[in-house]
């Protein structure tokens, strides 16, 4: 078996061997595949009259010179060895006659067959090792994906793990991960890709959608024409579309240096299948988690989510040592009387309308939850007293204009419909537990109700103990 360059003193006596290969068929291809890996071998070129011979294709891809006529190269060849794999006695004789020097070795006939068999055996051994390596890399990546899923780190982490594992599997130097969001593609990760745009033009999604067959069993789409993403000067030859609930959700793009061999294709297909199943499982998990955090009546968040989120935001502010947050309690005035007057069905409808009315007056990053009964609670981030006052006024007036809602109209006709709001503001640096902050916001709400309802009370949580309640 041939071995890569050995730097021991035994091999130090020759600097390099210059070799010319005659014949571009299977024999020439095998010789190229092995010999081009050795530092001490310099391939002068390969000769074959068939311009489409497989050995010539490989030679061009690895930068080995290609020749069409022996007459043009053999008489001028001044290297060390000519390997003749044509199997032709006539060529064998001609090479001996035309070689430039008598000491230029010629391996031909049975000797070439023996050398070919040795090389072919090494290639088979190399392929076996490669297949085993691929299988190990496949198993490792699948395990990493499963661990990301088990940790609940989100679809983005699962996809990144799959992208990196796939790139190693097919030895791709450059790869891109994209997510399909609301009918458009967004770049969410990459390997060896600099300055990739976040948003991808719609025509790229249209092109991918036209190429992708949802029933394709191996998940792989080898592109007839390389795909380029505007702003990224890279040709991508392979697309791996990933579906969640039958909808195209993600797409991986890879640059290929060589065509995919059968073992690699099979492993990559298996990995893509595992990755898609993991992403679907993550999507279902997030859906169930979202449902667990929602109030079934109003559709806003429930108390469980609110308590967890408040703890997170207070801990974040504590770590950052800067910023402020506010907790707002909102109570529907006279709800018990309204519920008795209108009926429980109308009372439930009223709670739904009120919840959506409050939500419409908040910012997208504020957190609204139903805290229980007719009481709602809000987390507001980075909001000063002036902005809070403006938000509270909008919320108070949100149910004054029913917008053709008969439930609100009926409730308003009773003269009892209204909201009361209490807010406690907490600044960084004030050591306070979430439970205490909620108590202060509740105290502010009580103050608003005692002052006649349909009012707002905003207090600083740090000074809440000093604020007297109305008699």
Backbone torsions as a table, in degrees:
resi	resn	phi	psi	omega
1	UNK	NA	140.1	176.6
2	UNK	-77.0	147.1	179.3
3	UNK	-127.3	150.2	177.3
4	UNK	-58.8	169.1	-172.7
5	UNK	-52.1	132.0	-179.9
6	UNK	-110.3	125.9	-175.9
7	UNK	-95.1	20.5	177.6
8	UNK	-75.5	160.3	-178.9
9	UNK	-57.1	-29.6	-178.4
10	UNK	-59.6	-34.3	-176.9
11	UNK	-99.1	1.0	-173.5
12	UNK	-75.6	-7.8	-173.6
13	UNK	-78.4	-14.8	173.8
14	UNK	-122.4	133.5	-178.0
15	UNK	-76.1	-44.1	-178.9
16	UNK	-165.6	164.7	174.8
17	UNK	-125.7	128.5	-179.9
18	UNK	-98.2	122.8	-171.3
19	UNK	-125.0	140.0	172.5
20	UNK	-115.2	131.0	179.2
21	UNK	-104.2	129.5	177.5
22	UNK	-110.7	117.2	-177.7
23	UNK	112.5	122.2	-176.0
24	UNK	-109.7	15.6	178.8
25	UNK	-77.7	-149.2	-178.6
26	UNK	-61.7	-37.0	180.0
27	UNK	-64.8	-48.3	178.7
28	UNK	-62.3	-38.9	178.2
29	UNK	-61.7	-45.7	-179.3
30	UNK	-62.9	-44.0	179.5
31	UNK	-59.7	-44.2	179.6
32	UNK	-62.2	-43.8	-176.2
33	UNK	-59.0	-35.3	-178.6
34	UNK	-90.3	-50.2	-169.9
35	UNK	-66.9	-30.0	-175.8
36	UNK	-71.3	-7.8	178.9
37	UNK	-86.3	-6.0	-173.8
38	UNK	-101.2	126.7	-176.5
39	UNK	-66.4	-30.8	-175.8
40	UNK	-86.8	2.2	176.4
41	UNK	-109.2	127.6	175.0
42	UNK	-111.1	117.1	-179.9
43	UNK	-85.0	112.6	-179.3
44	UNK	-71.5	-31.2	179.4
45	UNK	160.9	179.3	176.9
46	UNK	-134.7	140.3	-175.0
47	UNK	-119.8	133.8	172.2
48	UNK	-164.0	139.7	-179.5
49	UNK	-73.6	-19.7	178.8
50	UNK	-86.8	109.1	-176.4
51	UNK	-65.8	-18.5	-178.2
52	UNK	-100.5	10.2	-179.9
53	UNK	-60.0	140.6	-176.2
54	UNK	-58.7	-33.5	178.8
55	UNK	-64.6	-34.0	179.9
56	UNK	-70.9	-36.1	177.2
57	UNK	-61.5	-46.4	-179.5
58	UNK	-64.7	-42.4	-178.7
59	UNK	-58.1	-43.4	180.0
60	UNK	-62.8	-38.7	-176.6
61	UNK	-70.7	-25.7	-178.3
62	UNK	-106.8	6.1	173.7
63	UNK	82.7	23.2	176.7
64	UNK	-92.1	132.4	-178.7
65	UNK	-59.3	144.4	-177.4
66	UNK	-119.3	134.8	179.6
67	UNK	-128.2	148.1	-177.3
68	UNK	-99.3	-24.1	-174.7
69	UNK	-130.6	128.3	178.4
70	UNK	-61.8	-34.7	-176.8
71	UNK	-60.2	-26.5	-176.3
72	UNK	-84.4	-18.8	-171.8
73	UNK	-121.9	-40.2	-173.9
74	UNK	-60.9	-49.2	-178.0
75	UNK	-61.3	-24.0	-178.1
76	UNK	-96.3	-7.9	-175.9
77	UNK	-69.4	123.9	-175.4
78	UNK	-120.1	33.5	-177.4
79	UNK	-95.4	-146.5	-172.4
80	UNK	-109.1	-33.0	-170.7
81	UNK	-151.8	137.6	172.2
82	UNK	-112.0	123.9	177.3
83	UNK	-104.6	113.8	-177.6
84	UNK	-101.9	111.8	180.0
85	UNK	-113.0	21.9	179.8
86	UNK	-77.4	-26.4	-177.0
87	UNK	75.9	12.1	-177.4
88	UNK	-99.4	125.4	177.4
89	UNK	-65.6	-35.4	179.9
90	UNK	-63.6	-44.6	178.0
91	UNK	-63.7	-39.9	179.2
92	UNK	-57.0	-47.8	-179.4
93	UNK	-65.9	-42.2	-178.8
94	UNK	-62.2	-41.3	-179.3
95	UNK	-60.8	-41.6	178.5
96	UNK	-63.5	-35.7	-178.8
97	UNK	-73.9	-36.9	-170.3
98	UNK	-96.7	-8.3	-178.0
99	UNK	-62.5	146.9	-172.7
100	UNK	-69.9	-35.5	-179.2
101	UNK	-133.3	149.0	-179.6
102	UNK	-67.7	-25.2	-177.3
103	UNK	-86.7	2.1	173.0
104	UNK	-74.0	115.6	-178.0
105	UNK	-69.5	145.9	176.3
106	UNK	-127.3	119.3	174.6
107	UNK	-102.5	117.2	-174.2
108	UNK	-150.5	171.2	175.6
109	UNK	59.3	-130.1	-177.9
110	UNK	-64.0	-36.2	179.0
111	UNK	-62.6	-42.5	178.4
112	UNK	-64.9	-37.9	178.4
113	UNK	-63.7	-43.2	178.7
114	UNK	-63.1	-44.1	178.5
115	UNK	-62.9	-40.4	178.5
116	UNK	-61.6	-43.8	-179.9
117	UNK	-62.2	-40.7	178.4
118	UNK	-64.8	-42.8	179.7
119	UNK	-65.6	-44.3	179.9
120	UNK	-60.9	-38.7	178.7
121	UNK	-65.0	-41.2	178.9
122	UNK	-64.6	-39.2	178.8
123	UNK	-62.6	-42.3	179.4
124	UNK	-63.4	-41.6	178.1
125	UNK	-64.1	-41.0	179.3
126	UNK	-63.4	-41.1	179.4
127	UNK	-65.5	-39.3	178.2
128	UNK	-62.1	-44.4	178.7
129	UNK	-62.7	-41.7	-179.7
130	UNK	-62.9	-43.6	179.3
131	UNK	-61.1	-43.9	178.8
132	UNK	-62.9	-40.8	178.7
133	UNK	-63.2	-43.0	178.3
134	UNK	-61.2	-44.2	-179.8
135	UNK	-62.4	-40.7	178.0
136	UNK	-65.3	-42.6	178.6
137	UNK	-64.0	-37.8	177.7
138	UNK	-61.8	-49.9	-178.8
139	UNK	-62.9	-40.5	179.7
140	UNK	-62.5	-45.8	-179.2
141	UNK	-65.1	-42.2	178.6
142	UNK	-61.9	-39.2	177.8
143	UNK	-65.7	-43.0	179.2
144	UNK	-61.0	-42.0	178.8
145	UNK	-62.0	-45.7	-179.9
146	UNK	-62.2	-38.4	179.3
147	UNK	-67.3	-39.1	176.3
148	UNK	-62.0	-40.5	179.4
149	UNK	-65.7	-43.8	-178.7
150	UNK	-63.3	-35.4	-180.0
151	UNK	-76.0	-10.5	179.4
152	UNK	66.8	36.5	-175.3
153	UNK	-85.5	0.9	173.6
154	UNK	99.7	158.5	-177.5
155	UNK	-61.1	-33.0	179.7
156	UNK	-62.4	-41.6	178.3
157	UNK	-68.3	-39.5	177.3
158	UNK	-61.8	-44.4	-178.9
159	UNK	-66.0	-42.5	179.2
160	UNK	-60.0	-41.8	178.1
161	UNK	-62.1	-41.9	178.7
162	UNK	-66.7	-37.8	179.2
163	UNK	-64.0	-47.9	-178.3
164	UNK	-64.8	-42.8	179.2
165	UNK	-64.5	-39.9	179.8
166	UNK	-66.0	-41.3	180.0
167	UNK	-62.9	-39.2	177.0
168	UNK	-66.9	-38.3	-176.7
169	UNK	-61.7	-43.2	-176.4
170	UNK	-104.1	9.9	-179.9
171	UNK	51.0	54.0	179.4
172	UNK	-96.3	123.0	-177.4
173	UNK	-75.1	-22.0	-176.8
174	UNK	-139.7	134.3	-178.5
175	UNK	-149.6	158.2	-176.2
176	UNK	-139.9	138.8	176.2
177	UNK	-115.4	130.6	-178.5
178	UNK	-129.0	149.1	177.8
179	UNK	-118.5	138.3	177.8
180	UNK	-92.6	113.4	-177.3
181	UNK	-124.7	117.9	177.4
182	UNK	51.6	45.2	175.6
183	UNK	78.3	13.6	177.2
184	UNK	-137.9	156.6	-179.5
185	UNK	-97.0	137.9	175.6
186	UNK	-129.8	133.7	177.7
187	UNK	-75.0	126.1	-178.9
188	UNK	-120.1	-0.4	178.1
189	UNK	178.0	165.7	179.6
190	UNK	-170.0	167.8	177.0
191	UNK	-129.8	123.8	179.0
192	UNK	67.0	20.9	-178.8
193	UNK	-119.8	118.0	-179.8
194	UNK	-102.7	145.5	173.5
195	UNK	57.9	36.3	176.9
196	UNK	-70.7	136.4	179.1
197	UNK	-70.1	151.9	178.1
198	UNK	-72.1	-45.3	-177.5
199	UNK	-99.4	134.5	-179.5
200	UNK	-105.0	136.0	-179.1
201	UNK	-54.9	144.8	-178.4
202	UNK	-55.9	-30.5	-177.4
203	UNK	-64.0	-27.3	177.6
204	UNK	-67.5	-42.8	177.4
205	UNK	-63.9	-41.0	178.3
206	UNK	-62.4	-40.9	179.7
207	UNK	-64.9	-44.8	179.7
208	UNK	-65.0	-41.2	-179.4
209	UNK	-62.1	-35.5	179.8
210	UNK	-73.2	-24.0	-178.8
211	UNK	-88.5	-26.6	-171.9
212	UNK	-82.8	129.6	174.3
213	UNK	-109.2	115.6	-174.7
214	UNK	-62.6	-22.5	-178.1
215	UNK	-91.2	1.1	-177.8
216	UNK	-61.2	119.5	-170.3
217	UNK	-71.6	-24.0	-174.5
218	UNK	-101.7	3.0	173.6
219	UNK	68.8	-0.2	-172.7
220	UNK	-108.3	138.1	176.6
221	UNK	-126.0	104.8	174.6
222	UNK	-82.5	121.1	-172.2
223	UNK	-80.0	129.8	178.3
224	UNK	-63.3	-40.7	175.5
225	UNK	-117.7	132.0	-179.2
226	UNK	-54.8	142.9	-179.8
227	UNK	-99.7	134.0	176.3
228	UNK	-118.1	136.3	174.3
229	UNK	-94.5	125.9	179.5
230	UNK	-52.8	130.4	-178.4
231	UNK	94.0	-11.5	179.3
232	UNK	-120.1	108.7	-176.2
233	UNK	-82.7	61.1	-178.2
234	UNK	-137.5	138.0	174.1
235	UNK	-91.0	123.9	176.3
236	UNK	-105.2	125.5	-176.4
237	UNK	-103.0	-11.2	-175.7
238	UNK	-133.3	132.4	175.8
239	UNK	-118.1	138.3	175.8
240	UNK	-122.2	95.6	179.0
241	UNK	-78.0	140.8	-179.1
242	UNK	-127.1	127.0	-174.7
243	UNK	-106.6	143.1	172.4
244	UNK	-125.3	117.9	-176.6
245	UNK	56.2	46.3	176.8
246	UNK	68.6	0.9	178.8
247	UNK	-103.9	137.8	176.8
248	UNK	-63.4	114.6	-175.0
249	UNK	-112.1	-39.0	-179.4
250	UNK	-134.4	160.6	173.8
251	UNK	-148.0	130.1	175.5
252	UNK	-104.0	136.4	177.1
253	UNK	-118.7	138.2	-178.2
254	UNK	-130.7	143.8	170.0
255	UNK	-90.7	130.5	-178.5
256	UNK	-109.3	132.3	175.7
257	UNK	-89.0	-27.4	176.3
258	UNK	-140.5	167.1	178.5
259	UNK	-69.9	153.8	-178.0
260	UNK	-76.1	124.8	174.7
261	UNK	-80.2	158.9	-173.7
262	UNK	-54.2	-46.9	-179.7
263	UNK	-63.0	-38.6	179.9
264	UNK	-67.6	-44.3	179.6
265	UNK	-59.4	-45.5	-179.1
266	UNK	-62.9	-42.7	-179.5
267	UNK	-67.3	-42.2	179.6
268	UNK	-65.2	-38.7	177.6
269	UNK	-62.7	-42.3	178.6
270	UNK	-64.6	-41.1	179.4
271	UNK	-64.3	-42.3	179.0
272	UNK	-63.0	-39.1	177.8
273	UNK	-62.7	-45.2	179.0
274	UNK	-64.0	-40.7	-179.5
275	UNK	-64.4	-41.8	179.6
276	UNK	-64.5	-42.2	177.7
277	UNK	-61.9	-40.2	179.3
278	UNK	-64.8	-41.2	180.0
279	UNK	-67.9	-37.3	177.1
280	UNK	-65.8	-41.7	178.3
281	UNK	-63.3	-41.0	178.4
282	UNK	-63.5	-39.8	179.0
283	UNK	-63.1	-43.5	178.6
284	UNK	-65.0	-39.2	179.2
285	UNK	-63.1	-43.5	179.9
286	UNK	-65.4	-37.3	178.4
287	UNK	-64.0	-45.8	178.6
288	UNK	-63.9	-39.6	178.9
289	UNK	-64.0	-41.8	179.0
290	UNK	-63.5	-42.7	178.2
291	UNK	-62.8	-37.2	-179.6
292	UNK	-67.7	-21.5	-178.4
293	UNK	-98.7	3.2	-176.6
294	UNK	-106.3	142.6	172.9
295	UNK	-76.9	121.8	-173.9
296	UNK	-64.2	-25.1	-178.0
297	UNK	-81.6	-52.1	-172.3
298	UNK	-95.0	-20.6	-179.1
299	UNK	85.7	-8.0	176.1
300	UNK	-84.7	177.7	-178.6
301	UNK	-65.8	158.5	178.3
302	UNK	-100.4	-179.4	-176.0
303	UNK	-65.2	-35.6	-179.6
304	UNK	-59.7	-47.7	179.9
305	UNK	-64.8	-42.8	-178.3
306	UNK	-59.3	-46.5	-178.7
307	UNK	-61.2	-42.8	179.4
308	UNK	-65.5	-43.4	-177.4
309	UNK	-67.9	-38.5	178.8
310	UNK	-63.1	-41.6	176.5
311	UNK	-60.1	-43.3	-179.7
312	UNK	-63.0	-45.3	-177.0
313	UNK	-68.5	-37.4	178.0
314	UNK	-68.6	-37.3	177.6
315	UNK	-67.8	-39.2	177.7
316	UNK	-61.9	-44.7	179.8
317	UNK	-66.0	-35.3	179.3
318	UNK	-65.7	-40.8	179.1
319	UNK	-68.7	-42.5	-177.1
320	UNK	-72.7	-23.5	-179.7
321	UNK	59.3	31.0	176.2
322	UNK	-159.6	163.3	177.9
323	UNK	97.7	-179.1	178.1
324	UNK	-152.2	158.8	172.1
325	UNK	-142.1	161.6	-180.0
326	UNK	-132.2	146.1	173.8
327	UNK	-113.4	128.6	-177.0
328	UNK	-117.3	124.1	171.9
329	UNK	-99.5	132.4	179.2
330	UNK	-125.1	127.4	-178.1
331	UNK	-123.2	135.7	177.7
332	UNK	-81.2	114.6	-175.4
333	UNK	-64.3	139.9	173.9
334	UNK	55.1	32.7	-175.3
335	UNK	-63.9	-36.9	-179.5
336	UNK	-60.2	-44.7	179.4
337	UNK	-66.2	-39.1	178.1
338	UNK	-64.1	-41.8	-179.4
339	UNK	-63.3	-40.9	179.0
340	UNK	-69.3	-35.5	-176.7
341	UNK	-76.4	-44.2	-175.2
342	UNK	-88.8	-24.6	-173.9
343	UNK	103.3	154.2	-175.2
344	UNK	-65.9	-33.2	178.9
345	UNK	-63.9	-46.6	177.9
346	UNK	-67.4	-33.0	177.3
347	UNK	-62.7	-41.9	176.8
348	UNK	-63.6	-41.4	179.1
349	UNK	-63.2	-38.2	179.3
350	UNK	-63.4	-41.3	177.8
351	UNK	-61.3	-39.9	178.2
352	UNK	-62.0	-46.3	-178.3
353	UNK	-64.1	-44.0	-179.4
354	UNK	-62.4	-43.9	-180.0
355	UNK	-58.8	-46.4	-179.4
356	UNK	-69.2	-33.3	177.8
357	UNK	-65.5	-43.8	177.6
358	UNK	-62.7	-46.3	-178.0
359	UNK	-58.0	-37.5	-177.4
360	UNK	-67.9	-19.3	-178.5
361	UNK	-98.1	-2.8	179.6
362	UNK	-94.9	165.0	175.1
363	UNK	-80.1	160.9	-174.7
364	UNK	-62.5	-26.6	-176.7
365	UNK	-97.4	1.0	172.8
366	UNK	-76.5	155.1	-176.0
367	UNK	-116.7	117.0	178.6
368	UNK	-108.1	134.3	178.5
369	UNK	-140.5	151.9	171.1
370	UNK	-87.9	119.5	-173.7
371	UNK	-88.4	-18.6	179.7
372	UNK	148.9	138.0	179.2
373	UNK	57.2	-121.3	-179.0
374	UNK	-104.1	19.8	-175.9
375	UNK	-108.2	131.3	178.3
376	UNK	-118.6	155.6	-178.6
377	UNK	-138.2	146.3	-174.7
378	UNK	-133.6	139.5	168.1
379	UNK	-103.1	123.8	178.6
380	UNK	-117.9	126.1	-175.8
381	UNK	-100.0	142.0	173.7
382	UNK	48.0	57.4	-178.0
383	UNK	-127.7	126.6	177.4
384	UNK	-86.8	174.9	-175.3
385	UNK	-61.9	-37.0	-178.5
386	UNK	-66.2	-45.4	178.6
387	UNK	-65.2	-37.7	178.2
388	UNK	-61.6	-43.8	179.5
389	UNK	-59.4	-41.7	179.5
390	UNK	-64.4	-43.5	179.2
391	UNK	-63.6	-43.7	-179.3
392	UNK	-62.0	-40.7	178.8
393	UNK	-63.3	-40.1	178.8
394	UNK	-63.7	-40.0	-179.5
395	UNK	-67.3	-42.3	180.0
396	UNK	-59.7	-38.9	-177.6
397	UNK	-86.8	-4.8	-173.7
398	UNK	-66.0	-26.2	-179.1
399	UNK	-103.0	4.7	177.2
400	UNK	-75.9	-27.1	180.0
401	UNK	-112.7	99.0	-170.9
402	UNK	-70.2	-15.9	179.9
403	UNK	53.4	54.8	176.1
404	UNK	62.2	27.9	176.4
405	UNK	-95.9	114.0	-174.2
406	UNK	-66.7	-32.2	179.1
407	UNK	-63.4	-46.6	179.1
408	UNK	-67.1	-37.8	178.6
409	UNK	-61.2	-44.4	-179.8
410	UNK	-66.1	-42.1	178.6
411	UNK	-64.8	-40.6	-180.0
412	UNK	-65.9	-31.9	-179.6
413	UNK	-65.8	-21.8	179.5
414	UNK	-76.1	-16.7	-177.3
415	UNK	78.5	3.8	-177.5
416	UNK	-103.4	-10.9	-174.2
417	UNK	-71.9	129.7	178.2
418	UNK	179.2	170.8	179.9
419	UNK	-126.4	148.5	171.4
420	UNK	-123.2	141.6	-173.2
421	UNK	-131.2	134.2	172.8
422	UNK	-126.5	134.6	-175.4
423	UNK	-130.5	136.8	172.6
424	UNK	-121.0	127.8	-178.8
425	UNK	-102.6	133.8	178.4
426	UNK	-122.6	128.2	178.3
427	UNK	-104.0	154.2	178.0
428	UNK	-59.0	144.1	-179.9
429	UNK	99.0	-15.4	176.8
430	UNK	-91.7	118.8	-177.9
431	UNK	-81.0	109.8	-176.4
432	UNK	-152.8	142.5	176.5
433	UNK	-83.8	155.5	-179.5
434	UNK	-59.2	-39.9	-179.3
435	UNK	-60.9	-39.6	179.0
436	UNK	-67.8	-40.7	178.3
437	UNK	-61.1	-42.4	178.3
438	UNK	-63.3	-39.1	178.6
439	UNK	-62.0	-38.6	179.4
440	UNK	-68.4	-40.2	177.4
441	UNK	-64.7	-38.7	178.1
442	UNK	-65.3	-36.6	177.1
443	UNK	-63.4	-40.6	177.6
444	UNK	-65.1	-38.2	177.7
445	UNK	-64.0	-43.5	179.4
446	UNK	-60.3	-38.6	178.7
447	UNK	-63.5	-42.4	179.1
448	UNK	-63.2	-40.5	-180.0
449	UNK	-68.2	-42.0	-179.3
450	UNK	-66.6	-22.7	-178.9
451	UNK	-87.8	5.0	175.6
452	UNK	119.8	5.5	179.6
453	UNK	64.5	174.7	-176.5
454	UNK	51.5	38.4	-178.3
455	UNK	-135.4	170.2	179.9
456	UNK	-123.5	136.2	171.5
457	UNK	-126.4	123.5	179.3
458	UNK	-116.9	125.1	-179.0
459	UNK	-128.7	155.7	172.8
460	UNK	-87.0	121.8	-175.5
461	UNK	-59.0	-30.1	-178.8
462	UNK	-67.8	-26.1	-178.4
463	UNK	-111.2	13.5	-172.6
464	UNK	-62.0	-34.5	-177.8
465	UNK	-66.7	-20.6	-177.4
466	UNK	-88.1	-9.2	-175.5
467	UNK	-89.8	117.4	-179.7
468	UNK	-75.6	144.1	174.6
469	UNK	-79.9	148.8	176.5
470	UNK	-61.3	148.4	178.9
471	UNK	-70.1	NA	NA
